[in-house]
Amino acid sequence: MPKPINTKEALKFALEQKCQHFATRKDSVLFAKAVADLKALSTSFSLVLPPADEPSRGITLMPDTPLSPKEREILTRSAMELKPWRKGPFFIDTLHIDTEWQSFMKFNLIAPHLNLTGKEVLDMGCNNGYYLFEMLRFAPKALYGFDPSAIYKAQFDFIQSLAKAPIHFYPLGVEDLRDFSTAYEQKFDCIVCLGVLYHRSDPIATLKSLSFGLKKGGELFLDCLLIESSQEICLCPKKSYAKMSNVYFIPSIEALKGWCERAGFGGFEVLGVQETTTQEQRKTHWIDTLSLEDFLDSANGLTIEGYPPPLRGYFRLIKT
């Protein structure tokens, strides 16, 4: 293989190597087998997208010709082999993938603020691509998704094998965005980053990476766990928060605003603040694990660690 001769080529080479290595990982290969079973389906599918101004209730895919009982069995079996399904729901013919999160609730909150027509959009930490499929009805120029999880990539491939939507998925993380933008000379008009920031041990560096990936004047739609305070403070969980060991900093709104200013964002707009409830996040047979109801202490309303219950803020930021 020829040796890269300049910085952009070297970065591109490294990213391509990373993606190739991801595809050969044991978990990636295992999940890919479940997706490959869908090749036995003889019909094509169509995405049923509501108008942009209507609220969503999930992603619907319908077969263009009726499925046989055997094809429905293959579809269901393949989906079940890709558990846990976190983001959704998905309605595929008679199959209802009742995901842990009712993700349309979050999407419906930010959707009235989206102006994506003709724009290049990135969903950073896109999970299985649920929000990317939602954003198709806003007529973007191009949709990209980054997520380094093998199970989420496989779930995206499962849905995409039916939808065949114009979406580019990369098994990369926010730490790769700067190199990606440089290597491919790709900056975005809009980045959506939902449920990621509090999982990063250096949130300001994460925000700076997101800023780097945006065009000047570009928009960042962000959601983040919050602690209620008028001061510039953070909750730093000692071991876990609501049983999540990868939660590092939960800021007040004022602290988050300061982080964003340091990262080169202005126009700090609060779109909404609301508690996460068991209506939005709950246990279903599509996850086979615990969920929010198991992480809260019903006696006092706190998390089982004794912290305030999940409060989530939604924000629109502009790269200055």
Secondary structure, 3 states (H helix, E strand, C coil): CCCCCCHHHHHHHHHHHHHHHHHHCHHHHHHHHHHHHHHHCCCCEEEECCCCCCCCCCEEEEECCCCCHHHHHHHHHHHHCCCCCCCCCEEECCEEECCCECHHHHHHHHHHHCCCCCCEEEEECCCCCHHHHHHHHHCCCEEEEECCCHHHHHHHHHHHHHHCCCEEEECCCHHHHHHHHHHCCCCEEEEEEECCHHHCCCHHHHHHHHHHCEEEEEEEEEEEECCCCCCCCEECCCCCECCECCCCCEECHHHHHHHHHHCCEEEEEEEEEEECCCCCECCCCCCCCCCHHHHECCCCCCECCCCCCCEEEEEEEEEC
